[in-house]
Amino acid sequence: MPEKSAATRRTSSKPDDDLPELTDEMLSRAVLKQGGKRIGRPRSQSPKVAISLRLEPDVLQRWRESGPGWQTRMAELLSKETP
């Protein structure tokens, strides 16, 4: 029976030691489609910034209970406020 690799969660009949190392050329092909077009979501002109924010548990619970999109609604509310 093939082993499952703990690192990749894939099923392989080869141990990880037998897999080749990725080269720069292999990686460049992995991010390009045929014809040289990039795959995935286009880069944003104004990317969002990840932060860490400490909130009271009840405040976070209320936002989460407000349904899907709570983070977007919170960001919209915060962007309207002035310090």
PyMOL commands that set and color helices and strands:
alter all, ss='L'
color gray80, all
select helices_A, chain A and resi 16-18+24-30+34-36+57-65+70-80
alter helices_A, ss='H'
color red, helices_A
select strands_A, chain A and resi 3-4+11-12
alter strands_A, ss='S'
color yellow, strands_A
deselect
rebuild
show_as cartoon
